[in-house]
């Protein structure tokens, strides 16, 4: 996860967050940019916290449990993004 904060973005308290997958090469892999994230530190902390929960639960959960956990995480992230767009 990489944060981009130029002078214009900082003036509006916004950040661009770039997310890359492990093992990504120049021409392969997945990358995503979230533009205009408000309260990016809070967003980052919540994403990393949820990621850690998923990793720690992975060994004891079924695949369905993992899918449900990921779905809940994505819904939470969506709510955060919608709230930041309304501010």
N, C-alpha and C positions, 0 to 999 in steps of 0.2 A: 504494500500500500504506500503510495507516494503522494505527498501533498504539494500542490502548486499554489503559491500565494504571491501574486504580483502586486504592485502598488494600487492598481485600480480595484482588484479584488479585495485587498485589505481595507480600502476606503469604504466598502460596503459590507465588510465583515463576512466575505464569502471565500470559498476555497474550491479548487478543482482537486478531486481525489482520483488518482489513477490506480487501478487494481490490475495486477498481473498474476497469472497462475505460476506455480512452481515449475521449473523446468522449461519455461518459455524461451524460445529462441527468436531470432530476428524475424523469421518468416512463418513460424508455427506457434501454436498455443493460443490462449485466449487473453484478451485485454479489454478493459472497460474503463471509461472515464465518466465520472459523475461531476457535472459542472454546476457551480453555484450552490454548493452545500453550505448551509448555515450551521453554525456550531459544530464545525468539523471535528473538533477534539472529542466532543461527546459522542458523535457518530462513530468515530474510529474506536473509542473505548467500548461501545456497545457491540460493534461488529466483532472485535477481538474477543470480548467476553463470550459472545454466543459461539464463536468458532471454537473456543476452548471447551465449552460445554459439549459441543458436538463431538470433538475429538475424544474427550474423556468418557463419553457415553457410548462411543462407537463399539467398543469391545463387548459390552453387555447387551446391546440392543439389537433387535431384529432389523432387517432392511426397512420394513414398514415404519418402525419407530424412528429411524433416521430420516426417512422422507417426511414424516410429520414434523420432526424437529426443524428440518431445513425449511419447510413450508411456513412454520411459525416465525422463523427468523426472517424470512423474506417479507412476510406481512409486517413485521415490526419495522424493518428497514423502510418499507414503503410508507408506513405511517410517519416515520421521522422525516422522510423526504417531502411528503405532502405538507407536513407542519412547517418545514423550513421554507417551502414555496409560498405559504400563506403569510409568513412574517415579512 
